[in-house]
Amino acid sequence: MKLRNALGVAVGAVGATALANRALRSRAGDFEPFLPGEQRTYRWRGFDVAYTEAGDPEDPDLVLLHGINAAASNHEFHAVFERLAEEYHVVAPDLPGFGHTDRPPLLYSASLMTTFVRDFLADESENATVVASSLTGAYAAMAAREVDVAELVLVCPTDTSMGDRSVPRRSLLRAPLLGTALYNLIVSKSSIRYFHADHGYYDMDNLTDEVVDYEWTSGHQPGARFAPASFVSGFLDPEENLGDVLEELDVPITLVWGENADITPLSDGRVLADEADATLVVFGDSLLLPHVEHPEEFVDVVRGEAATVDVTG
């Protein structure tokens, strides 16, 4: 009798979890692009890659590559996108497995992401200025060894995220029932706000409800957990050392750092800048998203005016 009761409880819990997962998917509703501009599709190795384009095609190309997190997409650049499009031909893709790009149940890897960045730059831009955030900064740096770029502007770049690679952790998040439930907790609105407060935003007043709603909706699209499963288990970390890669490059490099960043602390930025002979621009009152919290000053950095603008005050 006790076994039968236990089985009944287990079946009930599984059923409740499945219903909860289904309910969250149904609540996600319409998922419209966040950035204003022309919505395009780049066909790449079976993926329909979504990207937003704005600005005069005759202007210099500028490619914006968002960072990696559970609800990542090109919306990360919403605060600077239109300003940059006044002087550049701006292109901002959603990386494979994120945003409006296809999210098939692949075992996502750093090599896949790096290859995508390389091919996208080669096919959809010409000698572009490339702005890349966090872990994607490493992909952009590696791609720049094979594709001509005018400049790299890397925001708190890193080559490590979640430590050692873990197959069990990746498998857990990829599991149909439990993995979906765990992922739904990670991309709940309370978790989104918590993670932003912990390491994203210096001033949480800069995080709007509109952004939280978009990230929540993005995180509840079909297949949304597969790329983040590789991220939180370390499989999106490249094997190469970022400092070594930057040191090899013969292109101008600007590193943009939040003075108060702790996950990728400013001390890391100083070491990278020294290794790569790069310009280091430090934003005060900022964590990992200086381009969101200080958009006007960040646009000046991209324009090459960092030397005449004090952004540390």
Phi and psi restraints in degrees (value plus and minus 20) as a CYANA .aco file:
   2 LYS   PHI     -84.0   -44.0
   2 LYS   PSI     -59.9   -19.9
   3 LEU   PHI     -82.6   -42.6
   3 LEU   PSI     -62.5   -22.5
   4 ARG   PHI     -82.8   -42.8
   4 ARG   PSI     -60.3   -20.3
   5 ASN   PHI     -85.1   -45.1
   5 ASN   PSI     -61.8   -21.8
   6 ALA   PHI     -83.3   -43.3
   6 ALA   PSI     -62.3   -22.3
   7 LEU   PHI     -83.6   -43.6
   7 LEU   PSI     -58.2   -18.2
   8 GLY   PHI     -83.2   -43.2
   8 GLY   PSI     -61.4   -21.4
   9 VAL   PHI     -84.4   -44.4
   9 VAL   PSI     -63.3   -23.3
  10 ALA   PHI     -82.3   -42.3
  10 ALA   PSI     -66.0   -26.0
  11 VAL   PHI     -82.0   -42.0
  11 VAL   PSI     -60.8   -20.8
  12 GLY   PHI     -83.4   -43.4
  12 GLY   PSI     -60.5   -20.5
  13 ALA   PHI     -85.4   -45.4
  13 ALA   PSI     -61.9   -21.9
  14 VAL   PHI     -82.2   -42.2
  14 VAL   PSI     -64.3   -24.3
  15 GLY   PHI     -83.0   -43.0
  15 GLY   PSI     -61.5   -21.5
  16 ALA   PHI     -84.6   -44.6
  16 ALA   PSI     -59.7   -19.7
  17 THR   PHI     -84.3   -44.3
  17 THR   PSI     -63.4   -23.4
  18 ALA   PHI     -82.5   -42.5
  18 ALA   PSI     -61.1   -21.1
  19 LEU   PHI     -85.3   -45.3
  19 LEU   PSI     -60.0   -20.0
  20 ALA   PHI     -84.4   -44.4
  20 ALA   PSI     -63.2   -23.2
  21 ASN   PHI     -81.4   -41.4
  21 ASN   PSI     -63.0   -23.0
  22 ARG   PHI     -85.7   -45.7
  22 ARG   PSI     -59.3   -19.3
  23 ALA   PHI     -84.5   -44.5
  23 ALA   PSI     -60.2   -20.2
  24 LEU   PHI     -85.8   -45.8
  24 LEU   PSI     -59.2   -19.2
  25 ARG   PHI     -82.2   -42.2
  25 ARG   PSI     -62.1   -22.1
  26 SER   PHI     -88.8   -48.8
  26 SER   PSI     -47.7    -7.7
  27 ARG   PHI     -97.6   -57.6
  27 ARG   PSI     -37.7     2.3
  28 ALA   PHI     -81.4   -41.4
  28 ALA   PSI     -54.2   -14.2
  29 GLY   PHI      44.9    84.9
  29 GLY   PSI    -174.0  -134.0
  30 ASP   PHI     -86.5   -46.5
  30 ASP   PSI     125.6   165.6
  31 PHE   PHI    -148.6  -108.6
  31 PHE   PSI      70.6   110.6
  32 GLU   PHI    -115.7   -75.7
  32 GLU   PSI     129.5   169.5
  33 PRO   PHI     -76.6   -36.6
  33 PRO   PSI     125.4   165.4
  34 PHE   PHI    -108.6   -68.6
  34 PHE   PSI     -56.7   -16.7
  35 LEU   PHI    -103.2   -63.2
  35 LEU   PSI     119.5   159.5
  36 PRO   PHI     -95.9   -55.9
  36 PRO   PSI     127.7   167.7
  37 GLY   PHI     117.9   157.9
  37 GLY   PSI    -194.9  -154.9
  38 GLU   PHI     -99.6   -59.6
  38 GLU   PSI     111.0   151.0
  39 GLN   PHI    -114.1   -74.1
  39 GLN   PSI     101.2   141.2
  40 ARG   PHI    -140.1  -100.1
  40 ARG   PSI     148.1   188.1
  41 THR   PHI    -150.9  -110.9
  41 THR   PSI     111.1   151.1
  42 TYR   PHI    -133.2   -93.2
  42 TYR   PSI      99.7   139.7
  43 ARG   PHI    -105.2   -65.2
  43 ARG   PSI     100.2   140.2
  44 TRP   PHI    -162.0  -122.0
  44 TRP   PSI      93.7   133.7
  45 ARG   PHI      27.4    67.4
  45 ARG   PSI      24.9    64.9
  46 GLY   PHI      70.3   110.3
  46 GLY   PSI     -30.1     9.9
  47 PHE   PHI    -111.4   -71.4
  47 PHE   PSI     120.9   160.9
  48 ASP   PHI    -113.0   -73.0
  48 ASP   PSI      86.1   126.1
  49 VAL   PHI    -113.4   -73.4
  49 VAL   PSI     101.5   141.5
  50 ALA   PHI    -105.7   -65.7
  50 ALA   PSI     119.3   159.3
  51 TYR   PHI    -167.6  -127.6
  51 TYR   PSI     135.1   175.1
  52 THR   PHI    -129.2   -89.2
  52 THR   PSI     116.7   156.7
  53 GLU   PHI    -145.6  -105.6
  53 GLU   PSI     118.9   158.9
  54 ALA   PHI    -173.3  -133.3
  54 ALA   PSI     141.8   181.8
  55 GLY   PHI      74.0   114.0
  55 GLY   PSI     151.7   191.7
  56 ASP   PHI     -96.5   -56.5
  56 ASP   PSI     102.7   142.7
  57 PRO   PHI     -79.4   -39.4
  57 PRO   PSI     -37.3     2.7
  58 GLU   PHI    -101.1   -61.1
  58 GLU   PSI     -34.9     5.1
  59 ASP   PHI     -97.8   -57.8
  59 ASP   PSI     143.3   183.3
  60 PRO   PHI     -78.0   -38.0
  60 PRO   PSI     123.6   163.6
  61 ASP   PHI     -94.4   -54.4
  61 ASP   PSI     120.7   160.7
  62 LEU   PHI    -155.8  -115.8
  62 LEU   PSI     100.4   140.4
  63 VAL   PHI    -129.5   -89.5
  63 VAL   PSI     107.5   147.5
  64 LEU   PHI    -127.1   -87.1
  64 LEU   PSI     100.7   140.7
  65 LEU   PHI    -137.1   -97.1
  65 LEU   PSI      93.1   133.1
  66 HIS   PHI     -90.6   -50.6
  66 HIS   PSI     139.2   179.2
  67 GLY   PHI     -97.1   -57.1
  67 GLY   PSI    -197.0  -157.0
  68 ILE   PHI    -130.5   -90.5
  68 ILE   PSI     106.0   146.0
  69 ASN   PHI    -180.8  -140.8
  69 ASN   PSI    -198.8  -158.8
  70 ALA   PHI     -84.2   -44.2
  70 ALA   PSI     -46.9    -6.9
  71 ALA   PHI    -146.0  -106.0
  71 ALA   PSI      18.5    58.5
  72 ALA   PHI     -94.1   -54.1
  72 ALA   PSI     129.9   169.9
  73 SER   PHI    -191.7  -151.7
  73 SER   PSI    -199.3  -159.3
  74 ASN   PHI     -88.7   -48.7
  74 ASN   PSI     -27.1    12.9
  75 HIS   PHI     -81.3   -41.3
  75 HIS   PSI     -36.3     3.7
  76 GLU   PHI     -74.0   -34.0
  76 GLU   PSI     -46.5    -6.5
  77 PHE   PHI    -120.5   -80.5
  77 PHE   PSI       0.7    40.7
  78 HIS   PHI     -81.0   -41.0
  78 HIS   PSI     -50.5   -10.5
  79 ALA   PHI     -96.7   -56.7
  79 ALA   PSI     -39.4     0.6
  80 VAL   PHI    -139.8   -99.8
  80 VAL   PSI     -28.9    11.1
  81 PHE   PHI     -79.9   -39.9
  81 PHE   PSI     -72.2   -32.2
  82 GLU   PHI     -89.3   -49.3
  82 GLU   PSI     -56.2   -16.2
  83 ARG   PHI     -82.3   -42.3
  83 ARG   PSI     -64.0   -24.0
  84 LEU   PHI     -86.9   -46.9
  84 LEU   PSI     -52.5   -12.5
  85 ALA   PHI     -89.2   -49.2
  85 ALA   PSI     -30.9     9.1
  86 GLU   PHI     -91.4   -51.4
  86 GLU   PSI     -44.0    -4.0
  87 GLU   PHI    -145.2  -105.2
  87 GLU   PSI     -31.3     8.7
  88 TYR   PHI    -148.9  -108.9
  88 TYR   PSI     138.4   178.4
  89 HIS   PHI    -107.7   -67.7
  89 HIS   PSI      84.1   124.1
  90 VAL   PHI    -120.2   -80.2
  90 VAL   PSI     113.6   153.6
  91 VAL   PHI    -150.2  -110.2
  91 VAL   PSI     107.6   147.6
  92 ALA   PHI    -153.0  -113.0
  92 ALA   PSI      81.3   121.3
  93 PRO   PHI    -104.8   -64.8
  93 PRO   PSI     137.5   177.5
  94 ASP   PHI    -110.4   -70.4
  94 ASP   PSI     104.6   144.6
  95 LEU   PHI     -83.2   -43.2
  95 LEU   PSI     137.9   177.9
  96 PRO   PHI     -73.0   -33.0
  96 PRO   PSI     109.6   149.6
  97 GLY   PHI      70.2   110.2
  97 GLY   PSI     -18.5    21.5
  98 PHE   PHI    -153.4  -113.4
  98 PHE   PSI     137.4   177.4
  99 GLY   PHI      37.6    77.6
  99 GLY   PSI    -151.9  -111.9
 100 HIS   PHI    -111.6   -71.6
 100 HIS   PSI     -19.1    20.9
 101 THR   PHI     -97.0   -57.0
 101 THR   PSI     135.0   175.0
 102 ASP   PHI     -74.9   -34.9
 102 ASP   PSI     127.1   167.1
 103 ARG   PHI    -149.4  -109.4
 103 ARG   PSI      42.0    82.0
 104 PRO   PHI     -89.5   -49.5
 104 PRO   PSI     141.6   181.6
 105 PRO   PHI     -99.8   -59.8
 105 PRO   PSI      35.2    75.2
 106 LEU   PHI    -103.0   -63.0
 106 LEU   PSI     146.2   186.2
 107 LEU   PHI    -109.6   -69.6
 107 LEU   PSI      69.5   109.5
 108 TYR   PHI     -85.4   -45.4
 108 TYR   PSI     127.1   167.1
 109 SER   PHI    -164.0  -124.0
 109 SER   PSI     144.6   184.6
 110 ALA   PHI     -83.9   -43.9
 110 ALA   PSI     -57.1   -17.1
 111 SER   PHI     -85.5   -45.5
 111 SER   PSI     -58.1   -18.1
 112 LEU   PHI     -82.2   -42.2
 112 LEU   PSI     -65.3   -25.3
 113 MET   PHI     -85.6   -45.6
 113 MET   PSI     -62.1   -22.1
 114 THR   PHI     -84.5   -44.5
 114 THR   PSI     -62.1   -22.1
 115 THR   PHI     -83.6   -43.6
 115 THR   PSI     -60.5   -20.5
 116 PHE   PHI     -80.4   -40.4
 116 PHE   PSI     -68.9   -28.9
 117 VAL   PHI     -78.9   -38.9
 117 VAL   PSI     -64.3   -24.3
 118 ARG   PHI     -79.2   -39.2
 118 ARG   PSI     -69.1   -29.1
 119 ASP   PHI     -88.8   -48.8
 119 ASP   PSI     -58.6   -18.6
 120 PHE   PHI     -84.4   -44.4
 120 PHE   PSI     -64.6   -24.6
 121 LEU   PHI     -82.1   -42.1
 121 LEU   PSI     -61.0   -21.0
 122 ALA   PHI     -87.9   -47.9
 122 ALA   PSI     -58.5   -18.5
 123 ASP   PHI    -110.8   -70.8
 123 ASP   PSI     -49.9    -9.9
 124 GLU   PHI    -135.8   -95.8
 124 GLU   PSI     -13.6    26.4
 125 SER   PHI    -169.9  -129.9
 125 SER   PSI     147.5   187.5
 126 GLU   PHI    -156.7  -116.7
 126 GLU   PSI      95.3   135.3
 127 ASN   PHI      28.3    68.3
 127 ASN   PSI      32.7    72.7
 128 ALA   PHI    -101.8   -61.8
 128 ALA   PSI     132.7   172.7
 129 THR   PHI     -97.8   -57.8
 129 THR   PSI     108.9   148.9
 130 VAL   PHI    -134.8   -94.8
 130 VAL   PSI     100.9   140.9
 131 VAL   PHI    -124.6   -84.6
 131 VAL   PSI     103.3   143.3
 132 ALA   PHI    -156.5  -116.5
 132 ALA   PSI     123.1   163.1
 133 SER   PHI    -132.4   -92.4
 133 SER   PSI     117.4   157.4
 134 SER   PHI      36.2    76.2
 134 SER   PSI    -148.7  -108.7
 135 LEU   PHI     -80.8   -40.8
 135 LEU   PSI     -51.3   -11.3
 136 THR   PHI     -87.3   -47.3
 136 THR   PSI     -40.1    -0.1
 137 GLY   PHI     -79.5   -39.5
 137 GLY   PSI     -55.9   -15.9
 138 ALA   PHI     -88.1   -48.1
 138 ALA   PSI     -60.3   -20.3
 139 TYR   PHI     -82.3   -42.3
 139 TYR   PSI     -62.9   -22.9
 140 ALA   PHI     -84.4   -44.4
 140 ALA   PSI     -60.4   -20.4
 141 ALA   PHI     -83.4   -43.4
 141 ALA   PSI     -63.7   -23.7
 142 MET   PHI     -86.9   -46.9
 142 MET   PSI     -58.2   -18.2
 143 ALA   PHI     -85.4   -45.4
 143 ALA   PSI     -52.7   -12.7
 144 ALA   PHI     -87.5   -47.5
 144 ALA   PSI     -31.2     8.8
 145 ARG   PHI     -93.7   -53.7
 145 ARG   PSI     -40.0     0.0
 146 GLU   PHI    -137.0   -97.0
 146 GLU   PSI     -35.1     4.9
 147 VAL   PHI    -144.3  -104.3
 147 VAL   PSI     117.9   157.9
 148 ASP   PHI     -89.8   -49.8
 148 ASP   PSI     104.7   144.7
 149 VAL   PHI    -149.2  -109.2
 149 VAL   PSI     131.2   171.2
 150 ALA   PHI     -98.0   -58.0
 150 ALA   PSI     -56.7   -16.7
 151 GLU   PHI    -186.5  -146.5
 151 GLU   PSI     132.2   172.2
 152 LEU   PHI    -131.3   -91.3
 152 LEU   PSI     109.1   149.1
 153 VAL   PHI    -138.9   -98.9
 153 VAL   PSI      86.1   126.1
 154 LEU   PHI    -130.4   -90.4
 154 LEU   PSI     105.2   145.2
 155 VAL   PHI    -118.1   -78.1
 155 VAL   PSI      92.9   132.9
 156 CYS   PHI      23.3    63.3
 156 CYS   PSI      33.3    73.3
 157 PRO   PHI     -89.5   -49.5
 157 PRO   PSI     133.5   173.5
 158 THR   PHI    -172.3  -132.3
 158 THR   PSI     139.7   179.7
 159 ASP   PHI    -135.7   -95.7
 159 ASP   PSI     -11.3    28.7
 160 THR   PHI    -156.0  -116.0
 160 THR   PSI     127.8   167.8
 161 SER   PHI    -152.4  -112.4
 161 SER   PSI     -86.9   -46.9
 162 MET   PHI    -133.8   -93.8
 162 MET   PSI      -0.5    39.5
 163 GLY   PHI      62.6   102.6
 163 GLY   PSI    -171.1  -131.1
 164 ASP   PHI     -82.6   -42.6
 164 ASP   PSI     131.8   171.8
 165 ARG   PHI     -90.0   -50.0
 165 ARG   PSI     120.4   160.4
 166 SER   PHI    -154.4  -114.4
 166 SER   PSI      86.9   126.9
 167 VAL   PHI     -84.3   -44.3
 167 VAL   PSI     -63.6   -23.6
 168 PRO   PHI     -79.3   -39.3
 168 PRO   PSI     -60.9   -20.9
 169 ARG   PHI     -85.7   -45.7
 169 ARG   PSI     -60.9   -20.9
 170 ARG   PHI     -84.5   -44.5
 170 ARG   PSI     -63.4   -23.4
 171 SER   PHI     -83.5   -43.5
 171 SER   PSI     -57.4   -17.4
 172 LEU   PHI     -81.3   -41.3
 172 LEU   PSI     -66.8   -26.8
 173 LEU   PHI     -93.1   -53.1
 173 LEU   PSI     -41.4    -1.4
 174 ARG   PHI    -104.4   -64.4
 174 ARG   PSI     -31.2     8.8
 175 ALA   PHI     -81.4   -41.4
 175 ALA   PSI     118.2   158.2
 176 PRO   PHI     -78.2   -38.2
 176 PRO   PSI     -63.8   -23.8
 177 LEU   PHI    -117.4   -77.4
 177 LEU   PSI     -82.2   -42.2
 178 LEU   PHI     -87.0   -47.0
 178 LEU   PSI     -59.7   -19.7
 179 GLY   PHI     -81.5   -41.5
 179 GLY   PSI     -62.1   -22.1
 180 THR   PHI     -83.8   -43.8
 180 THR   PSI     -61.7   -21.7
 181 ALA   PHI     -83.7   -43.7
 181 ALA   PSI     -63.6   -23.6
 182 LEU   PHI     -84.8   -44.8
 182 LEU   PSI     -62.0   -22.0
 183 TYR   PHI     -84.7   -44.7
 183 TYR   PSI     -58.4   -18.4
 184 ASN   PHI     -81.2   -41.2
 184 ASN   PSI     -52.5   -12.5
 185 LEU   PHI     -88.2   -48.2
 185 LEU   PSI     -60.9   -20.9
 186 ILE   PHI     -83.2   -43.2
 186 ILE   PSI     -57.3   -17.3
 187 VAL   PHI    -124.0   -84.0
 187 VAL   PSI       2.6    42.6
 188 SER   PHI     -88.3   -48.3
 188 SER   PSI     138.8   178.8
 189 LYS   PHI     -84.3   -44.3
 189 LYS   PSI     -54.7   -14.7
 190 SER   PHI     -86.3   -46.3
 190 SER   PSI     -59.1   -19.1
 191 SER   PHI     -88.7   -48.7
 191 SER   PSI     -60.6   -20.6
 192 ILE   PHI     -77.9   -37.9
 192 ILE   PSI     -65.8   -25.8
 193 ARG   PHI     -85.9   -45.9
 193 ARG   PSI     -58.7   -18.7
 194 TYR   PHI     -82.5   -42.5
 194 TYR   PSI     -68.5   -28.5
 195 PHE   PHI     -85.5   -45.5
 195 PHE   PSI     -57.9   -17.9
 196 HIS   PHI     -85.2   -45.2
 196 HIS   PSI     -60.5   -20.5
 197 ALA   PHI     -88.3   -48.3
 197 ALA   PSI     -52.9   -12.9
 198 ASP   PHI     -92.8   -52.8
 198 ASP   PSI     -62.8   -22.8
 199 HIS   PHI    -165.8  -125.8
 199 HIS   PSI     -20.2    19.8
 200 GLY   PHI    -114.4   -74.4
 200 GLY   PSI     -78.6   -38.6
 201 TYR   PHI    -127.8   -87.8
 201 TYR   PSI     113.8   153.8
 202 TYR   PHI     -93.0   -53.0
 202 TYR   PSI     -62.2   -22.2
 203 ASP   PHI    -138.5   -98.5
 203 ASP   PSI      88.4   128.4
 204 MET   PHI     -87.3   -47.3
 204 MET   PSI     -32.2     7.8
 205 ASP   PHI     -85.7   -45.7
 205 ASP   PSI     -38.0     2.0
 206 ASN   PHI    -101.6   -61.6
 206 ASN   PSI     -30.3     9.7
 207 LEU   PHI    -111.1   -71.1
 207 LEU   PSI      94.6   134.6
 208 THR   PHI    -109.2   -69.2
 208 THR   PSI     137.1   177.1
 209 ASP   PHI     -81.1   -41.1
 209 ASP   PSI     -52.9   -12.9
 210 GLU   PHI     -81.6   -41.6
 210 GLU   PSI     -61.7   -21.7
 211 VAL   PHI     -87.8   -47.8
 211 VAL   PSI     -63.9   -23.9
 212 VAL   PHI     -80.6   -40.6
 212 VAL   PSI     -64.7   -24.7
 213 ASP   PHI     -81.5   -41.5
 213 ASP   PSI     -61.0   -21.0
 214 TYR   PHI     -85.5   -45.5
 214 TYR   PSI     -64.3   -24.3
 215 GLU   PHI     -84.9   -44.9
 215 GLU   PSI     -58.3   -18.3
 216 TRP   PHI     -83.4   -43.4
 216 TRP   PSI     -66.0   -26.0
 217 THR   PHI     -83.3   -43.3
 217 THR   PSI     -63.4   -23.4
 218 SER   PHI     -80.4   -40.4
 218 SER   PSI     -60.2   -20.2
 219 GLY   PHI     -91.1   -51.1
 219 GLY   PSI     -29.3    10.7
 220 HIS   PHI    -135.4   -95.4
 220 HIS   PSI       3.1    43.1
 221 GLN   PHI    -103.8   -63.8
 221 GLN   PSI     135.8   175.8
 222 PRO   PHI     -76.0   -36.0
 222 PRO   PSI     112.1   152.1
 223 GLY   PHI      59.0    99.0
 223 GLY   PSI     -11.2    28.8
 224 ALA   PHI     -85.9   -45.9
 224 ALA   PSI     -43.6    -3.6
 225 ARG   PHI    -104.9   -64.9
 225 ARG   PSI     -32.8     7.2
 226 PHE   PHI     -90.8   -50.8
 226 PHE   PSI     -67.7   -27.7
 227 ALA   PHI     -86.7   -46.7
 227 ALA   PSI     -64.9   -24.9
 228 PRO   PHI     -80.4   -40.4
 228 PRO   PSI     -49.4    -9.4
 229 ALA   PHI     -81.2   -41.2
 229 ALA   PSI     -59.0   -19.0
 230 SER   PHI     -91.4   -51.4
 230 SER   PSI     -52.7   -12.7
 231 PHE   PHI     -85.9   -45.9
 231 PHE   PSI     -72.7   -32.7
 232 VAL   PHI     -92.0   -52.0
 232 VAL   PSI     -32.4     7.6
 233 SER   PHI    -122.6   -82.6
 233 SER   PSI     -11.4    28.6
 234 GLY   PHI      67.2   107.2
 234 GLY   PSI     -19.9    20.1
 235 PHE   PHI    -101.4   -61.4
 235 PHE   PSI     -26.7    13.3
 236 LEU   PHI    -115.8   -75.8
 236 LEU   PSI     -19.5    20.5
 237 ASP   PHI     -98.7   -58.7
 237 ASP   PSI     107.0   147.0
 238 PRO   PHI     -89.9   -49.9
 238 PRO   PSI     135.5   175.5
 239 GLU   PHI    -100.6   -60.6
 239 GLU   PSI     -42.2    -2.2
 240 GLU   PHI    -102.7   -62.7
 240 GLU   PSI     131.4   171.4
 241 ASN   PHI     -99.3   -59.3
 241 ASN   PSI     108.1   148.1
 242 LEU   PHI     -82.1   -42.1
 242 LEU   PSI     -60.1   -20.1
 243 GLY   PHI     -79.5   -39.5
 243 GLY   PSI     -61.4   -21.4
 244 ASP   PHI     -83.9   -43.9
 244 ASP   PSI     -60.8   -20.8
 245 VAL   PHI     -85.4   -45.4
 245 VAL   PSI     -66.5   -26.5
 246 LEU   PHI     -82.2   -42.2
 246 LEU   PSI     -57.4   -17.4
 247 GLU   PHI     -84.0   -44.0
 247 GLU   PSI     -49.0    -9.0
 248 GLU   PHI     -93.8   -53.8
 248 GLU   PSI     -46.5    -6.5
 249 LEU   PHI     -95.5   -55.5
 249 LEU   PSI     124.8   164.8
 250 ASP   PHI    -132.5   -92.5
 250 ASP   PSI      31.0    71.0
 251 VAL   PHI    -154.2  -114.2
 251 VAL   PSI     132.3   172.3
 252 PRO   PHI     -82.4   -42.4
 252 PRO   PSI     115.9   155.9
 253 ILE   PHI    -147.6  -107.6
 253 ILE   PSI     107.9   147.9
 254 THR   PHI    -137.4   -97.4
 254 THR   PSI     105.2   145.2
 255 LEU   PHI    -121.4   -81.4
 255 LEU   PSI     107.0   147.0
 256 VAL   PHI    -130.3   -90.3
 256 VAL   PSI     105.6   145.6
 257 TRP   PHI    -150.9  -110.9
 257 TRP   PSI     121.4   161.4
 258 GLY   PHI    -101.6   -61.6
 258 GLY   PSI     105.5   145.5
 259 GLU   PHI     -78.3   -38.3
 259 GLU   PSI     -49.7    -9.7
 260 ASN   PHI    -121.2   -81.2
 260 ASN   PSI     -11.8    28.2
 261 ALA   PHI     -81.3   -41.3
 261 ALA   PSI     118.1   158.1
 262 ASP   PHI    -135.6   -95.6
 262 ASP   PSI     -54.0   -14.0
 263 ILE   PHI     -85.0   -45.0
 263 ILE   PSI     -65.7   -25.7
 264 THR   PHI    -138.7   -98.7
 264 THR   PSI      67.4   107.4
 265 PRO   PHI     -88.2   -48.2
 265 PRO   PSI     140.1   180.1
 266 LEU   PHI     -78.1   -38.1
 266 LEU   PSI     -50.9   -10.9
 267 SER   PHI     -78.5   -38.5
 267 SER   PSI     -55.6   -15.6
 268 ASP   PHI     -82.8   -42.8
 268 ASP   PSI     -61.1   -21.1
 269 GLY   PHI     -83.6   -43.6
 269 GLY   PSI     -58.9   -18.9
 270 ARG   PHI     -85.6   -45.6
 270 ARG   PSI     -59.8   -19.8
 271 VAL   PHI     -84.6   -44.6
 271 VAL   PSI     -66.3   -26.3
 272 LEU   PHI     -82.1   -42.1
 272 LEU   PSI     -63.0   -23.0
 273 ALA   PHI     -81.6   -41.6
 273 ALA   PSI     -58.8   -18.8
 274 ASP   PHI     -87.7   -47.7
 274 ASP   PSI     -64.1   -24.1
 275 GLU   PHI     -84.5   -44.5
 275 GLU   PSI     -58.4   -18.4
 276 ALA   PHI    -117.2   -77.2
 276 ALA   PSI     -20.7    19.3
 277 ASP   PHI      33.2    73.2
 277 ASP   PSI      26.0    66.0
 278 ALA   PHI    -122.7   -82.7
 278 ALA   PSI     137.9   177.9
 279 THR   PHI     -97.2   -57.2
 279 THR   PSI     111.8   151.8
 280 LEU   PHI    -133.0   -93.0
 280 LEU   PSI      99.7   139.7
 281 VAL   PHI    -131.6   -91.6
 281 VAL   PSI     103.0   143.0
 282 VAL   PHI    -129.7   -89.7
 282 VAL   PSI     107.0   147.0
 283 PHE   PHI    -120.1   -80.1
 283 PHE   PSI     102.1   142.1
 284 GLY   PHI     -91.8   -51.8
 284 GLY   PSI     142.9   182.9
 285 ASP   PHI      31.3    71.3
 285 ASP   PSI      31.7    71.7
 286 SER   PHI    -175.6  -135.6
 286 SER   PSI     125.0   165.0
 287 LEU   PHI    -127.6   -87.6
 287 LEU   PSI    -134.3   -94.3
 288 LEU   PHI    -109.4   -69.4
 288 LEU   PSI     -25.9    14.1
 289 LEU   PHI    -145.6  -105.6
 289 LEU   PSI      36.0    76.0
 290 PRO   PHI     -80.4   -40.4
 290 PRO   PSI     -49.7    -9.7
 291 HIS   PHI     -90.3   -50.3
 291 HIS   PSI     -41.2    -1.2
 292 VAL   PHI    -108.4   -68.4
 292 VAL   PSI     -62.3   -22.3
 293 GLU   PHI    -104.8   -64.8
 293 GLU   PSI     -42.1    -2.1
 294 HIS   PHI    -153.3  -113.3
 294 HIS   PSI      43.1    83.1
 295 PRO   PHI     -83.6   -43.6
 295 PRO   PSI     -62.2   -22.2
 296 GLU   PHI     -84.6   -44.6
 296 GLU   PSI     -63.2   -23.2
 297 GLU   PHI     -86.7   -46.7
 297 GLU   PSI     -56.1   -16.1
 298 PHE   PHI     -85.5   -45.5
 298 PHE   PSI     -61.5   -21.5
 299 VAL   PHI     -79.3   -39.3
 299 VAL   PSI     -59.7   -19.7
 300 ASP   PHI     -81.5   -41.5
 300 ASP   PSI     -57.1   -17.1
 301 VAL   PHI     -82.8   -42.8
 301 VAL   PSI     -66.0   -26.0
 302 VAL   PHI     -82.0   -42.0
 302 VAL   PSI     -57.5   -17.5
 303 ARG   PHI     -88.3   -48.3
 303 ARG   PSI     -32.0     8.0
 304 GLY   PHI      71.2   111.2
 304 GLY   PSI      -0.6    39.4
 305 GLU   PHI    -122.5   -82.5
 305 GLU   PSI      -4.8    35.2
 306 ALA   PHI     -80.7   -40.7
 306 ALA   PSI     -52.2   -12.2
 307 ALA   PHI     -88.0   -48.0
 307 ALA   PSI     -40.4    -0.4
 308 THR   PHI    -128.0   -88.0
 308 THR   PSI     -16.3    23.7
 309 VAL   PHI    -142.1  -102.1
 309 VAL   PSI     107.9   147.9
 310 ASP   PHI    -109.4   -69.4
 310 ASP   PSI      87.9   127.9
 311 VAL   PHI    -126.8   -86.8
 311 VAL   PSI     -11.8    28.2
 312 THR   PHI    -117.4   -77.4
 312 THR   PSI     -24.9    15.1
